[in-house]
Amino acid sequence: MMKNSTIIGLVLGLVAVLGGMVLKGAHLSSLANPAAFMIIILGTIASVMIAFPMSELSKVGKLFKMVFTEQKLPMRDELIQRFMEWASITRREGLLALEAKVDEIEDTFLRNGMRMIIDGNDQDFVRDVLLEDIAATEDRHKAGALIFTQAGTYAPTLGVLGAVVGLVAALADMSDMGKLAHAIAGAFIATLLGIFTGYVLWHPIANKLKRMSKKEIQIRLMMVEGLLSIQSGVSTIAINQKLSVFLTPTERLKMREKEEGAVEQKA
């Protein structure tokens, strides 16, 4: 499923620029400027390739896909319910009873954490390993977002460079003032493209990647707390209270209503 906010944002950005040009009396055909596209697009790609190693740039396609597709993460309220269920099993039958549940866990991070506590590893060891995993993931996410942040920084500056190149070409022949005015107008197409790609594409994409990373990291921190709570043998009520701090007030209210509805059905 496509991310509606990304698609809507791109469409609105194009409508704003193209519609603004039409309202100002500018011809859309003036955007057909191969030199401007070459300077901005190829120039941005070149700058990014100089700034980052190929090991990081090879993931750009995957990052684009992440921005335009739904992020697959466990729902936080459902995660709490699962931890409550596991806590209940642990208190009745012990940690080893959870071994039958490991293969049912789809999330790799959660599955690895569950195996560690079942294997009887020290709680501090489990916490350190999982937090190191989270830190490494966060660093990878930051590196990916930084590529687009830098692209958003380079593109507007390259737009100025494109305008300068266009003006140099325009002022080289001042014999025909009509052609000169047209050439000067064309020179600023590069500036338009640089600002548009920088502030409507690259910077917003970088920001979305950061928001997605933050959401994933919060889910993983929630998993760490849930796993350590199960290992400590806390009650289902205690684990519910502990993990509910990761929910928004609206999510807490919905979860409470769901629990009350389940109790009424049982009654």
N, C-alpha and C positions, 0 to 999 in steps of 0.2 A: 504494500500500500504506500502510495506516495505521501511525502510529508506536505500537508496542505500549506503550512506557513511558508515553506521554501518556495513552492511553485507560485503561490499568490504573491509573495514578495518580488519574485523575478518579473512576473507579469506586470505588477504595479510599477516597478522601476522602469520597465520599458515604456509603459503607457505614459508615465510622468515625463520622461525625456522626449519621446517622439511626439506626444501631444503638445508639450511645451514648445517644441520647435515649430509645429504647425501653427499654433496660436501666435507665435512671434513672426510668422511669415517666412520661416526658413524652409528651403526645399529639402525633403528627405533624401533626394538623390545625391545631395552633397555628402552624405555619409559614405557613399561608394568611393572611398579613398584608400586604395591599396597600400599606399606608402604609410598612411597613418596606422592602419591595422598591422603592418609589418613592424613598425617601430614599437608599438604598444605591446602587441601579443608576443612577437619573437623577442623583443627586448626584455619583457617581464620574465619569459621562460629562461632566457640567457642569464639574467640577474639571479634568479632563484637557483639555477644550476650551479652558478659560481658560489652561492652562499651555503648550499647544503650538499652533503654527500649523496651518492646515488642510492645507498642503502635506505635512506629516508625518502628520497624522491620516488623510489619505486612503489611506494605505498599511496601515492597521490590518487590513483584510480580508485583504490579501496576507500579512501577518505571521501571522495566525491560520492561514491555509492552510499556511504553512511549518511551523508547529508540529505540524500533524496529518498532514503528508504526508512521504514519504521525501525526504531531501536528495539532490539529484542532483549528485554530485561524482565526478571521476575517481578510481579506486582508486589508491592511492599506489604499490603494487607494479607495477601495469600501467603507470603513468606512467613509472616508472624504466625499464621494458623499452622503452617507446617512445623515450625519450631516448637509450638505448643504441643502438637501431636508427638513429636520426637521426645520432648521433655517428659511427657506422660509415660511413653514407652520406657524411657531410661529409668525413671523412678520405680516402675513396676518390675522391669526385667533386667535392667543393667545396660551399660553402653554397648555390649556385644550384640544385643538384640537389634541394634540399628544397622548391623551389617547387611541384613536383608533389604534395607531401604536404599543402600548406596547406589546400586545400579539404576534405580528409578530417578536419580537426580540428574537433570540435564545440564545444569550449569557446572562447568569444569572446576571453577574456583571453589564452589560449595562442595562438590564431590571430593576434591582433594583434601579440603579441610575436614570433612566428615571422616575420611579414612585415617587422617592423622590422630583424631581424638579416639577413634575406635581402636587404633593400634596401641593406645596407652601412652602416647608421648606426653611429656611435661607441658603444663599449660603455658608457661612462659615461652617454651620452644615453639609451640603451635602459634601463639600470638606473634612472635618475632617473624616466623616464616611467612605467615599470611600478610602481615603488615609490610614486609619487604616485597612481597608479590604485588601488593597494592601500589607501593611507591614506584616500582619498576613500570607498572602499567600507566601510572600517572605521568611519568617522565616520557613514555612513548607518545601518549596523547598530547602532551605539551609540544613535543617536537613536530607532530603532524599539524597542529593548529598554527605553530609558528611559521610554517611554510606559507600559509595563506596570509598571515599577518604581514609578513615581509613582502609578499606579492602586492598586497594592498598599499604598502609604503612605496614600493618602486614604481608602480604603474602611474600615479599622478605626476611624479617627477619626470618619468619618461614622456608623459604628455607635454610637459614644458619643453623638453628636448625636441620632440616632434614639431612643436610650434616654431621653435627657433630654426630648425632645418627648413620648414616650409617658408618662413619669412626670408631666409637667405636665398632660396630659390626664386621667390616672388620678386624680391628687390633687385635681382640680377638683371632684370629686363623691365625698365620703367617707361618704355616707349608707348605702350598702350595702357592707359589708366583703367580702362574697363577690365582688361585681363588682370591687371595688377590687383584691383579690388577683389576679383574672384579668387585669385591665388592666395591673397591674405586671409580671406574667409576660410578657404580650404585648409590653410595652415593650422587653424585652431581646432580642426576636427580631431587631431591627435590629442589635444588637451582635453577635449570632451570625452574621448574614448578612455583616456588615462584616468580621469576623475570618476567616470562611470564604473569602469571595471574595478577600480580601487575601493570605492566606497559603497557600491551597490552589489558587488560580487565578492571580492576577496576578503575584505574585513568582516562582512556579515557571516560568510562561511566560517571564518576562523572563530568568530564568537559562538556560532552554533556548535562547532566541534568542542569548544570549551564547556558549554552548557551540558552537552551530551556526556562528556568525560566526568563532569562533576556529579551528574546523576548516577552514573555507573559506579563511581568511587563511593558514593553514599550507600548504595545498595551493598557493596562489598564490605564496607565497615559494619553495616547492619548484620551481615552474615557472620563476620568475625565475632561480634558480641553475642549473637545467637549460639554459635558453636561453643564458645567458652562458657556460656551460661549452662548449656546442656552438660558439658564436661564437669561443671561444678555441682550439678545435680539440683539446680534450683527448681522451684515449682512452676507449673504452667501459668499461674497468676503473676508470679514475679517476672517471668520471661515476657509475658504480655506487656506488663508495665514498663519493662526496660526497653523493649524494642518499639513501643508506641511513640517514644520520643522522636523517632525518625519519620513519623507521619505528620502531615499537615493537620491543623484543626478540623478541616473538612473531611479528610480521610479518617481521622479518629471517630468523628461522628457517624460516618457511614459504616465503619466497622462495628461500632457499638450497636447501631440499629440492626445490622446483620446478625450479630450475636443474640440480641433480644428476640429477633424473629425466629432464629433457630430454636431458642428455648421455648417459645410459645408453640412452635410446631410439635416439639417433643411432648409438651404438656397436653 
